[in-house]
Amino acid sequence: MLFCTVSVFSQTKDETIGNVRKLIAQKEFNKAENTLHNYYSNHSDDLETNWLYAQVAHWNNNNGLSATLFNKAISIAPKNNIIQLDYARMLYETSDFNKALTLINQIKKDKEVQAEALLMEAHIYFWLGNSDKANATIATFKKIYPTSNLTEELEKSIKNTTATYVNAEFEYQSDNQPMKYFGEKLKISKYFSNVLHPEFEIKNYSFNPSQQSLEAQIGNEFSFVNLALKMKLNLGIYKNFNDSNAGICGIEINKKIAKKSNLQLGFSKKPYLGTLVSTTYTLLQNNIYTAMDIENCKYIAIHVGYNNQYFEASNTIHTFSSWIISKAKPNSIFSTQFGYGFSYADSKTNLFESNQTLATAIANFGSNSTIDGVYNPYFTPKNQIVHALIGIVNYKPTKELSLSLKGNYGFYATCDNPYIYLDTDVLGNTVFTKSYYKANFNPSEIKGIVSYAFSSKFEASLAYNYQHTFFYNRNNATLSLNYQF
């Protein structure tokens, strides 16, 4: 360290600053910051040193130091609006919008920095959810620079964001329980501001042979940009036509905790419709969940999640899941991704039971007889572990058409599988008894989606999903129509 310090001090200012600029060009921001750190103690009152050091510290994600150095540079040259513009840009890029607006307001009449200052101001108002002020700033910019097209993308973003969106879905699903249903969903949403983004959704399911359910809910999304936080609330009603109505609700919070990392927390109370029995009456499930997505690595993305699912009968299902997957090359026509996934699921009480009466089982008893069972009223895994390979292929041959294929294959999976047999209790009565054996299986899933944008306002997609698990095979087809007013 002593040798490095002496080496920096022995260089002239031009040599040191020149070397730093070379490191910046090579995106070696950590080395550039270390060089300036050693150099700064003897040049702390130099304008160029403070200015450059502030920029490098920001590029190296040391934003606290960057702000200190920018303020020092501004104190040395308070009338230099280019420094203040650079500081405003740093604040904008770190989502410190209110401080950035204060600086921009002081310098936006200076013709030397006016264009970028106004563009930045318009973008900040857009991100803060104030489309009226964003449009007003754009109007000012276009009046001063009538031939410029620099606001076109932002104007499109504002128009798209504030439009009314309508999504309609038509779904068919079948599995070998056997259960079949047709489903229809309609969702309407409209963005007004960061604290007023309402949504209305209604779902209808028609099950085979004659069950039907209806679900309707309203919600709102709140965006707190300066906190890098979004919160969504929803409240609604669920109607099973064979049973009573029930209230449903949910809350979900998404918090950005790093540049490309996100933490999710949520709770939902919603209908459970995964088994034949669950479609015949009002059965609600509660889910408390959390997940973290980490995408700040250059080549991979990581996901870790946990879900606590519980029902009114005090039964709880714990599910842990994680995956790691390679990143797709951005803006490419064809891309592939590969990864690995792991999941573990276990329930407090296993609800697998005989699907025949005790009397029938006794009457049919024989040396080769078996007793079939079902999960009643919902599926309860026991020590289920899955290690899976993941693959994704995306293809976008034209601007309008996109195709994707996603799949996973459980190359090693086990569970404690229940079985039922006849036994005798302490009183000599014949009873059903349940036990478990370790089972190996290879679950798989594949999903294909074809999407086509007929115009900038209308898009349609067709998806097919096949699932193979230890307990069932499932096919699902969904047509989705999206229209923007």
Secondary structure, DSSP 8 states (H G I E B T S, - for coil): -HHHHHHHHHS-HHHHHHHHHHHHHTT-HHHHHHHHHHHHTT-TT-HHHHHHHHHHHHHTT-HHHHHHHHHHHHHHSTT-HHHHHHHHHHHHHTT-HHHHHHHHHHHTT-TTTHHHHHHHHHHHHHHTT-HHHHHHHHHHHHHHSTT--TTHHHHHHHHHHTSEEEEEEEEEEEETTTEEEEEEEEEEEE--BTTB-EEEEEEEEEESSS-EEEEEEEEEEEEEGGGTEEEEEEEEEEEETTS-EEEEEEEEEEEEEETTEEEEEEEEEEE--SSTGGGSS--EEEEEEEEEEE--SSSEEEEEEEEEEE-TTS-EEEEEEEEEEE---TT-SEEEEEEEEEEEEEESS--EEESS-HHHHHHT--TT--B-EEESSS---SSEEEEEEEEEEEE-SSSSEEEEEEEEEEEEEEEEEEEEEEEE-TTS-EEEEEEEEEEEE--EEEEEEEEEESSSSEEEEEEEEEEE-SS-EEEEEEEEEEEE-
